[in-house]
């Protein structure tokens, strides 16, 4: 509705008034074009500044990610070494447990009374020999 009203008003204008209206509209369009161009330049400058600021941050983030990956790989290798060490330790404990049990079994089989008697008999035999050599 607004458009038809404006169209009727333009049809009633004289040539001079139409030329003035066209010139006014062209100035308005030129002004809007300049504003758009300035906005585009400002936007491009802001984008360029962001790129300049972000580039070192992105580079640093990339190197940080590489370092983090290296640390993770080292941690995984360490965990594998710990697993192997644990397996070796378990094997050693099992082997030594068997040996200790065997030794304890053999100690348990020793007849202490016979051992004490043998020591006493050895002492009885060595005492006269010690006197013989003055010791």
ZAMARGU-4260 file (C-alpha; in steps of 0.2 Angstrom, whole numbers, plus 5000, padded with zeros to 4 digits):
<rodrens>
0) 5000/5000/5000 | 5014/5012/5004 | 5022/5007/4988 | 5007/5012/4977 | 5005/5028/4987
5) 5024/5033/4983 | 5022/5028/4965 | 5007/5039/4963 | 5016/5054/4971 | 5031/5051/4959
10) 5019/5051/4944 | 5013/5068/4950 | 5030/5076/4951 | 5037/5087/4938 | 5053/5083/4928
15) 5064/5095/4939 | 5057/5087/4955 | 5060/5070/4948 | 5078/5075/4944 | 5080/5082/4962
20) 5072/5066/4969 | 5084/5055/4958 | 5099/5065/4964 | 5094/5064/4982 | 5092/5045/4980
25) 5109/5044/4972 | 5117/5053/4986 | 5109/5042/4998 | 5114/5027/4989 | 5132/5033/4987
30) 5132/5037/5006 | 5126/5019/5010 | 5139/5012/4998 | 5153/5021/5007 | 5146/5015/5024
35) 5146/4998/5017 | 5163/4999/5010 | 5170/5006/5027 | 5162/4993/5036 | 5169/4980/5025
40) 5187/4987/5027 | 5185/4988/5046 | 5179/4970/5046 | 5193/4965/5035 | 5206/4974/5047
45) 5198/4966/5062 | 5199/4949/5054 | 5217/4952/5049 | 5221/4957/5067 | 5213/4942/5074
50) 5223/4931/5062 | 5239/4940/5068 | 5235/4937/5086 | 5228/4920/5084 | 5242/4913/5073
55) 5255/4912/5087 | 5242/4905/5099 | 5237/4891/5086 | 5256/4887/5083 | 5259/4886/5102
60) 5243/4875/5104 | 5250/4864/5091 | 5267/4862/5099 | 5258/4859/5116 | 5248/4846/5108
65) 5263/4837/5101 | 5271/4838/5118 | 5256/4831/5127 | 5256/4817/5114 | 5274/4813/5118
70) 5270/4813/5137 | 5256/4801/5134 | 5267/4790/5124 | 5280/4790/5138 | 5267/4787/5151
75) 5260/4772/5141 | 5278/4765/5140 | 5281/4768/5158 | 5265/4758/5162 | 5270/4744/5151
80) 5287/4743/5160 | 5278/4743/5177 | 5267/4729/5171 | 5282/4719/5165 | 5291/4723/5182
85) 5275/4717/5191 | 5275/4701/5182 | 5294/4698/5185 | 5291/4702/5203 | 5277/4690/5205
90) 5287/4676/5196 | 5302/4680/5208 | 5290/4679/5223 | 5283/4663/5218 | 5300/4655/5215
95) 5307/4661/5231 | 5291/4656/5241 | 5294/4638/5234 | 5312/4638/5239 | 5308/4646/5256
100) 5295/4632/5259 | 5307/4619/5254 | 5320/4625/5266 | 5308/4627/5280 | 5302/4609/5277
105) 5320/4603/5278 | 5323/4613/5294 | 5308/4606/5301 | 5314/4588/5298 | 5330/4591/5308
110) 5330/4581/5324 | 5336/4595/5336 | 5339/4582/5350 | 5351/4572/5339 | 5359/4588/5334
115) 5362/4593/5352 | 5368/4576/5357 | 5381/4577/5342 | 5387/4594/5347 | 5389/4588/5365
120) 5399/4573/5359 | 5410/4583/5348 | 5413/4595/5362 | 5418/4580/5373 | 5430/4574/5360
125) 5438/4591/5357 | 5440/4596/5375 | 5455/4584/5378 | 5463/4589/5362 | 5462/4607/5366
130) 5470/4603/5383 | 5484/4594/5374 | 5488/4609/5363 | 5485/4621/5377 | 5471/4630/5370
</rodrens>
